Amino acid sequence: MPRSRTFLFACLAVTFLSASASAARQTPGTPPPDSQSPEALRAEIARLQQQLESLARTYDERLAALEGRIAALGAAQTGSPPPDGTAAANPPQAQAPETSTPQSQAPPALQPPPDGTVATGTPPPSGKVFNPDIAVIGNMLGAVGTNEIEPSPGLDLDEAEASFQAIIDPYARGDFFFSFGPEGVDVEEGFITFNTLPAGLLLKAGKLRAAFGKVNAMHTHALPWADRPLVTRTLVGGDEGLSDAGLSVSKLILNPVMFLEATGEVFRGHSDVFNGTTRSDLTYVGRLRGYRDLTEGTNLDLGASIAWGSTEVAPDSTKRLIGVDATFRYRPLRRAIYQRMIARSELIWSQDRFAGGSPTAFGMYASGEYQFARRWFAGGRFDYSERPLFPSLSDKGGAAILTYWPSEFSQIRGQYRRTRYAEGTTANELLFQFLFSIGAHGAHVF
């Protein structure tokens, strides 16, 4: 680099001196160089030296910018940034003109599937082929007060969720969620999604949270409360809920009235709600969801779900769940980071069928949350649920929630919960929750 710079300075100096001498000879009335005084020559040399220094600075700046671009290009191709102060050793080579290559020697190209569908997935960058997006979410819970029916520890890391998500190829992606809790490690969800099937179908295969209602499909850290509603804990299996190995097929239907999504699922039949004894004792879930924008800042989400399968309550016993849900969202575009409101509700009926009878239990919740400042949310929830096999026994309660978001990666929540159980016991508790996330965690279902 110093030799090339010295050579450049010498060339520029010779050029400027030659141009000055030529201009002096060609300009009328200008005396020849021999007749100029030493002071004039020194002034001319100083002027030329200043111009050379200015050109050298410009040359250094342009050279540094070019080296930075070469280093950035090399880092993008290798997937890792170069060390500070270094640049790519070899500049990019000019691409050779394309030449005709025999078909037998041409590299294999990615061909569209024979059914005519188009691959919509984006292949991952070369540096991430073997590196999925990884995230860890911690859920720290604490409780103050008494609850003899559903006791919980005063302090507990209730759950730590690790997620691994990546695009497999242009036609599929994979998602794995591992839950670490006091009872051990469990695969909360792990499935592959095929999103380029014919007729606009979307297929998931693996362990899934069933598409029954709203709350069952939510991971624990995505809930707007520190706990799950009474009806979910009593009728739909609690935190684990309807989660099992199976297949899910969904179809999006567009029409002028509202967007519709139809989902059909079949599961192995081993969950906290359904427990079959043979291979044929499968669990089936169906859901129809409708979505419509009412105004530019409000929308309505409606859904109806059904699930049925075998249980272990009695020989040849079965269970059927029916649910309807509604969600209303308000978020004005001009104040979207300062103000919004969400109101939601679910109604669920559970019917067990066995030789001795078919009791039907009902449960529901209704909740609302309102953002009154940039990082502050306040909300409330009403709970009611009957016991599955003893509908005459019912539990009811309410909760008030205050949530603060220090950033998009953490939450601090306080919740006062009052529950009156069928046994006549009333529990008053103050729950507090700390949620924190590290890594690139994918978005959840809207």
N, C-alpha and C positions, 0 to 999 in steps of 0.2 A: 504493500500500500504506500510507504514513503517514497519508493522509487517512482511509482506512477505519478504521485503528486508532484515530485520535483520535476519530472519530465513535462508535466502539464504547465507548471510555473514557467519553465524555460521557453516552451512554445508560445505561451501568452506574451511573455516579455519580448521575444523576437518579433511577434506579430505587431504588438503595439509600437515598438520602436521603428519598425519598417513603415507602418502606416503613418507615423508622425513625420518621418523623414520624407516620405513621398508627398504628404500634404504640404510640407514646408517648401518642397521644390516646385509643386504645381500651383500654389497660391500666389497670385500676382502681388508684388510689393513686399513679399516676405524675404528677409535676407537669408543667405545660405547658412547652414549650421556653423561653418567656420567663423562667421561674423557675429554669432550670438555670444552674449556675455556668460561667464561661469554661473552667475546667479540665476539666469534664465534657464540654463541647463539643469541646475539643481532643482529648481521649481518644477520643471517638466518631469524629472525623474521621480520626485516626491508624489506628483499627481498620478503618474503611472503606477507607483508602488501602492497607493491607496486603492486604485481600481483593481490591482491584482489581489490585494487582501480581501476586498469585497467579493470578488469572484471565487476566491478560495473558501470563504465562509459559505457562500451559496452552494459550492460543490460539496462541502462537508455535510451540509444539511440534507441535500438531496441524496447523498450516498448513505447517510444514516437512515433516512426514510426507506430507501430501497432495501437495505439490510434488514430493517424491521419487518417489511412486508415478506421478504424471503423466509425469515425466521417464523413468522406467523403461519405462512403456508406450510412449512415443514412440521410445525406443531399440530396443525389441523390434520395433516396426513397421518401422523404417528399417534395422535390421541393424547399427547402429553406436552405441556409447554416446555420450551427449551430453557436451559439455565440462564440466569440473569447475565446480561452483558455478552451473550454469545449469539451467534447467528447460524443459520443452516450452512453446513460445510460446502455443499454443492448447490449451485443455483439451479433452478428448474430448467430442464432441457426443452428445447423447442420441439414441438410435436412434428413428427415426420408426416409428410403428406400421405393420405390414405391410398393404399394400393389394393388392387383386386386380390382377394385371398380365396383360394379354392374352398369350396363348401366343406370338404373333409377336414380342413385345417382351421376353420373359423371357430371361435369360442362359442359354446352353447349359449343361446339367449333365453331369457325367461319368457316362456310362451303363455298366453292366456289359457285358462281352463277350457276344455272342449265344449262346455255348455254355453259359452259366450259371456259368462259373468266377468266383471272387471275387478281386479285386485285393488282394494282401496287402502289397505294398510301401507304405512311408510316404513321401509326397512331401516333398521337402526344404523347409526354411523359406524364406520369401521372400527373405531376405538371402543365401541360398546357391544360388540357382537357377543362377547362372553360376560358382560357386566350388566345385569339388570338394574333398574332403579330400586334402591334399598332404602327403607325407612324404619324407624322404631318409634312407637308412640307409647308413652307411659301414662297410666291412669291411677293417680294416688287418691285414695278415699279416706275420709275420717268421719266419725259420728260422735255426737254428744247427746245424751238422753237415754231413755230406756225403751226397749222393744222386746217383750217376752216371746212374741210369736215368730218374728223374723230378726233374731239378734245378729249383729255384725260387729266386728272388732273396732276398737277406737281409732286405730291407724292401720292402714293396709295398702300395699301396692296391689290394688285389685286386679290389674291386668297390665301386661306389657305386650304390645302387638308389634311383630316384625313382618314387614311386607316386602315381597320380591316381585317386581312387575317388569315385563319386557315384551316387545314385539318379537314373535318367533320368526315369522316370514311375512311376505305381503298378504298372506291369507289368514293369519291367526295371531293371537297374542296369548300370553300366559300370565296368571295372577295367583300368587300364593300369600296367604295371611296366617301366621303362626301366633297363637295366643299363649303367653306365659303367665300362669296364675298360681295361687296357693296350692291348687290341686295338681299341678304339673303342666306339661306342654301339650297343646292340642292344635290340630290343623283346623282353624276356624273356617277358612275357605281355601280351596286350591283347585283351579279349573282352567281349561283352555277355551278360548272363544273363537269361533269361526264366523267371521262377519261378511263373507263374500259368497254365501250360498245362493242358489237360484231362488227366484221369486222374492228376493229381499228378506230371506229368513236369517235369523241369528241363532246360532247353536252354542250352548255351553255344556261342557262335560267335566265332571269332577265332583268335589264336595262343595255344596252351595248352601247359602241361606235362602230358603224358599221365598218366592215372590208372593207371600201372603200378607196383605195389608202393607202398612208403612213401617211400623216399628220393628217387625220381625226381620226385615231386610237390612236394618241399620246395624252397623258395628257399634260397640259400646261407646267408643270415644266420639262417635258422630251424633249421639243423642243430645237434645237440647236440655236434658235434665241430668242429675247425678245418679238417677236410678231409672228402671223401667216401670211403666204404669202397672197398677194392680192387675188389670185384665191380662196383660202380657205375662206377668209372673204366675198367674193362677191358671189361665186357660191355654196359653200358647207356649209354655215351656221355659219361661224365664230368660236368662242371658243366652243360653244355648239355643232355645227356641226350635223352630222347624229348620233344622240344618242336617243335611244328610248327603250321601253320595248319590248322584243321579244325573239326569239329562234335562236340559231346559231349552225350549224352542220358543222364540218370540217373533212377532211380525208387527211392523209399524204400518198403520193404515192412515192415510191422509185424506181428509175430506173438508169441505168448506165450513162445517160446524165446529169441529174440534179434532185434534190429533188423537188417535186411538192406538193403543198398544195391547195386543192379545198375547198371552203367555200360557204355555202348557208345560208342565213338568211331571216327571216320574222319578221317584226316589226308591232307595233300597228298602226302606221301611223300618229303620232303627234310629229313633230320635227320642227326645225327652217327651214327646207327645204320642207318637205312633211306634209300636213295637210288635212287629210280625214275628211269627215263629217258623215260617217256611219261606222258601225262595219266592214263592208266588205272592206272598203278603206284601205287596208294594204299596207305596203311598203316592197319591195323585194330587196335584195342585193345579188350579186354573185361576187366572186373573185377567180382568179387563180393566184397563186404565184409560181415562180420558183427560185431556189437557186442553185448556183454551185460554188465550189472552183476552181479558175483558177490556183493559185499556193499556196504554203504554207502560203503566206502572203497576198493574194488578193482573193476577191470573188465578185460575181456579183449576184444581186437580181433584178428580173424582175417581174412585176405584171400587171394584167388587171382587171378592176372592172366595174361593171354596177349596177345601182340602178334605180328603177322606182316606182312611186306611184302617189297618187292624191294630188292636191293642191287647194288653195282657190282663185286662180287668176280669175277664171270664173267658171260658172256651168259646171260640168263634165270635168274640166281641169285636165291634168296630166303632169308630168315632168319625164324626163329621163336624167340620168347622166351617162356618159361614161368616164373612165379614164385609163390611162396607166402610169406606173411609173418605174423608174430604179434607182438602188443604186449601186455604186461601192465603195468598201472598200479596203484600202491598209494599212496593219499593219505588218511591218517586225517583225518576232519573236524575233530577237536579240536585237531590240531597241523598243519593244512594249510600254514601258512606256515613251519614249521620242519622238516618231515619228509615226504619222499615218495620213491618209487622207481619207475623205469621200466626194464623189460627188453624188448628187442626183437631180432628176428632176421629175416633174409630169405634165402631159397634161390632161386637163379636158374639155369635151364638155357638155353643158347643153342645153336641148331642152324642151321648154314649148309647150304643145299642147292644144289648145282651139278652140272654134268656129271661132274666128277671125283670126287665123293664127297659125304658129308654129315657132317662132324665135329661132335661135340656137346661143348660145354664147360660146366663147372659152376663155380659160385662161391657164396659165402655170407659173411655176417658175423653176429656175435652180440655184443650190447653191453648194458651196464647202467649206469645212473647213479643215484646216491643223494644226496639232500639231507641233510646231517648238521648244518647250522646254517641260520639264517634266510637267509643270502645265499651259502652255500657248497655246491657240488656236486662230487662226485668220481665218476669212472666209468672204465670200461675197455672195450676192444673187441678182438675177434679177427677177422682177415681171412683169406680164402682165395679164390683165383680162378685158373682155368685160362685159357689164351689162346684166343681164339675159333676161329682156324683151326688152331691147334696145341695140342690139349688135353693133349698130353704135357708141355707146359711149364706150370708152375704157380708162382704167387707166393703167399706167405703172410706174415703179420705180425701185430703187436699194437700197442696204444696204451693209454696211461694219461692220463687227462684230469682237470684241476682247473679249476673255473670259479667266478669270483666275480662276483656281480651288485651293483654299487654302487647301482643303482636299476632300475626297470623299463625304462629307456631305454638302458642300456649294460651291456656284459659285458666281463670280462677273463678270458682263458682261456689256460692253458698245457697243452701236450700233448707227451708224449714218444712218438715213433713209431719202431718198429723193423720193418723190412721186409726179407725175404730173397727176392730175385728169382730167376727160373729160370736166369739166367746165372751164378748162384753169387755174386753181389754182395749184400752186406748193408749196408743204410743205417740209420744211427742219427741221428735228428734230434730237435731240440727246437723245436717250433712254438709261437708265441705269437700271440694274436689280440686285437684291440680292436674291439668292435662298439659303435656308437653310433647313436641314432635321434633325429631331430627331426621334429615334425609328427604328424599324426593318421594312423597306419598301421593299416589294417584287420586283423582277426584272420585267421590262417591256418587251413587245414583241420585239424580235430582228428584 
